[in-house]
Amino acid sequence: MNTQFKRGVLELVVLLSISKEDMYGYQLVNKVSEVIDVNEGTIYPLLKRLTNEKYFDTYLKESNEGPPRKYYRLTALGVTYTNDLLKEWKKFVGQVDNFIKEEIEIE
Amino acid sequence: MNKQNFELYLREKLAILKENEVDEIINEYLQHIEMKKADGISEEKAISDFGDLDDLAIDILDAYKIDTKSDKFEDFSATIKFWLNKSLNYINNLTSSIMNRTGREIITLIVEFVVILIVIGLLTSVIDLFARNVSLVFYFRPYFITNIIRFFIKILKTILSLTVSLSVLYWFANVRILEAEQDFSLQKSFKEDQIKQNTKDIKNIDYIQPDQKPLKFKNKKDNKSTGKSFSKQLVAINILILKIIGFLILIPMIVGGVLLGIFFITFFYNTMLGFGSWGILLIVSGVSLIYFYLLIFGINLIGGSSK
C-alpha cells in the first residue's frame, strides 16, 4: 500500500483504537498493525505528537511481567478532534469515490 | 543492530531534546523490544522493524516541534515579530490612507499635524513646568535624598509627557487619518454598488429585448470601460511607485528626526529650559515629516488638479 496513504490514515486509526479503551504502546502497535501494514517506528512518534497536542494524556500502570507500562488515554479535546477527523475523512473518501465513479463512466 | 547500539544511535540523533524526554522515549522503545522478545521475536528483527533509524529520529523530532516552539526564547521572538508586524501594518495603513488623499486634503492634514505638534509641545511644557516647581519644593538636608526624589520626579515627568504625546498622536492618527479614510472607502463602495446596479439593469434590458440596438449600445459601453480601466491601471501603477518612494523616504526621515530629537535632548537638555524635551523631539520629527509630504505633494498636486 502507498506509504502516503498510510500516513494520512494512521492518525485516525490510532485515535479510534484508543477511543475504545486505554492502551499501552506495544498493544496499540499490534492493534494498528492488524489494519495497516505500518512501520512500527512511526507509531511512537505519532503518540508523542498527539500527547504534546493534548489529545492524549498518559499514566503508568503496573503489569504482571516487566516494568510498569505507559498507558495512553483520550482527552476531551482528543474526543472532539477524533470526531472532526472522522467526519473529514468520510467526506474526503466520499468525494474521491464520486470522482473515481465519474471518471470511469466517462471512459 | 543490537539494543545497546540502537539506544546509542537514537540518543545521539535526539541530542537536541531534553535529557529526561530522551530517556522517556528510549524507555518506551526498549520496552517495545522487550515485549517483542517475549512474543518470540528476535532483538535484531524487532529493531529492524522500526525501519530506517534516521527517519525514525526525524519523525520523533517532528513530534516535538510543538515543544521546541513553546521554548521561552521562541515565545519572546514570536511576540516581537507579532508586535513588529502589527505596528508595520498600522504604519502601512496610515501611509496608504494618506497617499489616497487629494492635494488639498493633504494640506489640511499637514496643518492639523503641525497644530497637534504645537499642542503636544504646550502640554509637555506645562508638565515640565509643574515637575520643575514640584521638585523645587524638595530642597532640604541631607541633599542626597533631595537628589533621589528629584530623580524620580524627572522619570515620572518623562513617562507622563511620553504618554500624553503618544496618546494625542495616536488619537490624531486614528480619528483624523484612519476614520476619515473609512468614510472615503464607504463612499467608494457605495458608488461601486451603484455602478453594479446600473450594469445589472442594462443586462436585464438586454435579456428582455434581444434586439440589435441594445447589443450595439452594450458594445460601445464595453469599449469605453476597457479604456477607462487601462488608464485606471496606469494611475494605480503611479500610486504604487509613489508609495514605494514614499516608504523609502519616510522611514529614514522619521528615524532621522527621532535621532536628531534624541541628540537635542541629550546635548541641550539644560539649555532648553521651559520647553518640553519630548516636545522638541516630536517637533523635529514633525518637521522632517512635513518635508517629506512637501516632496510628495508636488507630484500629487498635479494629479489632483487634472481631475
Interface residues (C-beta under 8 A of the other chain):
Chain A: G25 Y26 V29 N39 E40 G41 T42 Y44 P45 L46 K48 R49 N52 E53 E65 G66 P67 R69 K70
Chain B: I25 E28 Y29 Q31 H32 E34 M35 K36 A38 D49 F50 G51 L53 D55 L56 D59 I60 D62 A63 Y64 I66 D67
